[in-house]
Amino acid sequence: MTQQRPYPPTEPLVIDPTDSVADVLTKMQKISFQGRSLGLAYDVWQQMLTDECTIWLGLSGAMTAGGMRNIVSYLLRHRLIDALVSTGANLFHDIYECRGTPHYIGSPHEDDLKLRAAHLDRVYDTFLDEDVFRVIDRWVMDWAYGSLERRPYTSREFLFELGRTLAETAQQDGILSSAYKAKVPVFCPAIADSSFGIALAGRDKMTPPFQFDLVRDVEETASLFESSRETGVIYIGGGTPKNFIQQAAVVVEQKEFKGHKYAIQITADAAHWGGLSGCTFTEAKSWGKIHPRASMTTVRSDATVAMPFLVTAVAAFAESMPVKRRIPVFKHGVTLALEGYAAAE
């Protein structure tokens, strides 16, 4: 006879050919291991969407080269996220595709010296055209020095203006153009550590050189946390985007910020190496970055496996919500302000 235990039972997953992705993820909440974690990530994201919450996405890794850029664009267009912090590489690779050149299916076993001779760059099993990258370097350089005022810009203001230009000129929509149209702020705290830095450093004998005011980026993110009713975070990988979002909680901690109420992380990194990319949300509680009673989960997975299923389910949930989500409304300019919340269109 089975002894009663104070824990809910697992439920072996039963295949039903009529199930949607959302149905499967809901069932996975009662299995084990990373399958359960992915199912719980779907549940936490639903909670964010039904609360009056500012949702942040931290995007690291080679997600654009990995085929995830349209997923991020969808999240922006449909306001399933409200602010984006990304590496420069993801945004620059996005411009590369928006202006008409694809990434190519390659192999990690290709001869890299032959690729070098053919002007092809490799990101694991994916190739890109180095000659096109250099053309885009020049385009970004000419745009920045020819279109923008000669003063320091936050990365957010710079990327908003770049998104405006791409929305008007690019062959297809992408991350920055979608963010501009949805009026979602995009931050890139390590923007010089990417082809943006290469492009802006390439203007010979320009005085002064193009300058970013990244401290104002810190101030703006902290201001958004302070003015948000609730906050939720979704981290794809870790690195600088994750830390940049996390540190805003520390900046406003003295003003009674209680930490993020919701938190999702998809990472292939392990906590025991001591790096931020793999660290747990429970560790983040020691810094005051995560609310003591936060709804949270970490999915230990390759993001290119987890993101398509998770976002597909979240998109279906958002479409079926009986009441439109109330989203934060931002005023863009030299400074950024959260003006309030309104029903999504």
N, C-alpha and C positions, 0 to 999 in steps of 0.2 A: 504494500500500500504506500502511495506517495505521501511523503511528509510535507505538510504545509510550510512554505518558506515566505518570508516577508519581501519577496521580489516578484515582479511580473514575469510571466514565462516568455521565452522566445517563441516565435511562430515561424516554422520553416516556410520559406517562400513557395507559394503555389503558382505555377504558370497559368495564366489566362490569356489566350491570344487576343482578347478584346481590350486588355489593359492599355491605358495611356502611359506615357513616361511618368506622369505625376502619380498614377496609381501604383506603379512599380516602386517609386521612391517612397511612397507612403508605406507600402508593405515592408520595405527594407528597414524602416525604423524599428522593426521587431526581429531583425536577424542579428548578426554579429559583425565585429571587426570594422573595416572601413566601409563596408556596405551600410551598416547602421549609421556610421558617421555621415555618409552622404545623404541618407534619408533624413537625418536630424538637421543637416544644413538646409534642406528644403523647408523643413518646419520653421527654423529660425528666420529664414528670409520671408516666409509668409507673415510671421509676427511683425517684422519690420514694416512690411507694406500696409498692415492694418493699424499700425500705430502712427502718431504724428511724429515722424522720425526723419532726421537727416541721415541718409545712407551714403557712406563713403566706400569707394572701391580703390584698393591699392593694387597696382598692376606691375609686376616685375617679371623677369625671365623673358624669353624670346617668344612671347605670345602672338605677336603679329606674324612673324615668320612661321610660327606654328599653326596658323590658320584660324586664330581666335578673334581677329579684328572685327569681323562683322557681328560677332556676339557682343563685344563691347559697344559697338555702334548701336545695336538694338537696345541694349540696356539704357543708353543715353537717350535715344529717340523716344522711348516709351517711359522714361522717368522711373525706371526700376532701380536706378542709383541717382544720387543728387550731387556728388562731387567725385572727381577722379584725381588720384595721384599716381603718376606713371614714371617709368624710366624714359629717358629720351629716345632710346633705341626703339621701343614699341611705337612711339609717335612718329619717328622718322621713317621707319619701315612702312607705316601706314600711309604716309605721304607718297612713298615710292609706288605703292599699289594704287592709290587714288589717282595718280597721274598717269596710270595706264600700263605699268609693267608688273607682271606677276612674279611671285617667287616660284621656284621650279622644284619638282620632285627629283631628288638626287639620292645619294647613298653615302653613309659614313665611311665607306670603304674605298671611295674614289681617291685617286692620286692627287693630293693637294697641290703639288707643284705643277701638274698639268692644269688644274683649275686656276692657279695663279697666272699661268701663261695665257689662259683663255679669258682672263678678267672676270672670273666667277668667284664669289665669296661663298663660304660654306657655313651654315648653321646646322650642325649635326647631319641630318639627312635631307637638308633643304638648301638650295642654291639661290643666289641673287646676282644681279648684273652690276658689277663694280662701276662700269662706265656710266650707267644710269644714275647710280648713287652720286657720282661726281657732278653730273648735270644738276641733280637736285641740290647738292651742296651749293652750287653757284646760284641756283634759283632762290634758295633761302637767303643767301648772303645779299643778293641784289634786292630782294624784297625788304629785308630788315633795314639795310642802309638807305634804301630809296623811298620807303613808305612810312617809316616810323620816325617819331621825333627823336632828337639827339639828347636823350635823358635816360636814366636807369629805369628799367621795366621789371616788374615782378614777372616770374615765369608764367603766372596765371594771366596777366594782362597781355603779355607777348603771345601766348598760345590762343587766347580769345581772338585777337586780331588776325593771327594766322588762320584760325578756323574760319573767320569771316571771308578771307581771301580764297581759301579752298572751297568754301560753299559756293562762291561765285565763279570759280574757274576750273575746278578739278573735274575729271571725267566721271568720277563716281564718288558717292558719299563715303566717308570714313569716320574715324574717331573724332578728329578735331572739328570737322565740318558738322557732324552730328551734335557735338557738345555745344558748338556755337548756336545752332538752330534751336536747341533745347534750353539754351542759356544756363548750361551747367559749367561750373568752374573746373578747369583742369590745371593742376600744379605739376611741375617737374623740378624738384629740388636739386637734382644732380644733372641739370640740363647740359652743362659743359662736358659731362662725361658721356658724350654721344656724338653723333654726326652733326648735331646743332653746334656743338663747340667747335668742331672742325670747320664747319661752314663759316661761322662768324669770325673765326680767327684768320680766315683766308683773305680778308680784304687788306691789300697792301697799303701801308702808309696812311691808314685812316686815323685821324686824331680828333676826338678820343675814340678808342675802339668801343664796340657795342658793349653795354654794361647791363648786368642783371642785379636787382636788389632782392636777394633771396631772404634777407631778414624780414622784409615786409611780407613775403610769402608766409613766414612763420607767424607773424602778427595776424594776418588774414585768416589763416586756418584756426588759430586760437580764438579769434573773434567769432568765427562761425560756430565753434563748439560752445562757446559761452552763450550765444544767442539761440541755439537750437533747443527745442523742448526735450527731445531725446536724440540719441545718436546710436547708429549701428555701423559696424565696420565689416567689410569683406576683403580678405587679403588673398590675392592670387600670388603664391610665392611669398617672399619676404623682402629682404634688402632695404634699400633706401625708402621706397614708397611706404612700406609698413612702418618703419621707424618714424618717418616724417608725420604720418597720421598719429601714431602713438604719442609722440612727444608733445603734440598740441594739448593732450590731456594734462601733461605735467605743467605746461605753461599756465594753464588756467586753474590748476589745482587749488591755488590759494584763494580762488573765488568760488569755492564749494562745488566744483565740477566733481561728480561722483563716479566718473568712469562710464564707458560705453555700456549701454543696456543690452545690446545685441552684438554678437561677434561670430564670424565664420572665417575659417582659414583653410585654404587648400595648399598643401605644401608637400614636397618630397623630401624635405630636410628633417633631420632628427634633432630632438631637443638636447640629447646628451653631448653634442659637440659644443654647446654653449653659445651658438650664434643666434641672432634675433630671428632669422628666417625659419628656424625650427622650434623656437621657444613656445611654450604653452601659454594659453590665456590665464591659467592659474598663476604662472610666474608673473604675468603682467599685472595681476591684482596687487602684487607687492609694491608696484610703482604707482598704484592708483589709476591705472589706465583702463581697467575693466571693472565694471560695477560688481560689488560683492555677490549679487544675486543675478548676474547676467545670464541670459539665454545664449549659450555658446556651444560651438563644436569645432573640432579640427579634423579635416579629412587628409589623411596621409596618402596622397595620390599624385600622379602626373596630372596637371591641370588640364591638359588637352584631352584626357579621358573624362574627368569629372565635369568640366564646365558645360559641354554640350548638353548633357543630360539634365544637370541642375537648372540651367537657364531655360531650357525648353519647358520644364515643369513649372518654373516660376512664371514664365510668360503666360502659360495656360491659366495658372491661378489668377494672375492679374487681369486677364481678359474676362474671367468669370466673376470678379468681385462685384457684388450688388451695389456697393457705394464706391464712387471714384476715390482713389487715393488722394489725400491732401499732401501736396508737395511743397517744399520750401521754395520761395520765390526770391531770386537774387537780383540785385542791381549791380551791373558791371560798369566799370570806369577805371580811373586811376586807382581807386580803392574799390573794394567789394563789400557789399552789405547784404545781410539776410533781412528782407523786408517783411516777411510773414509767411503764412501758409495759405494755399488755395487749392481747390479741387483741380486735379489733373484734367487736361482737355481730352 
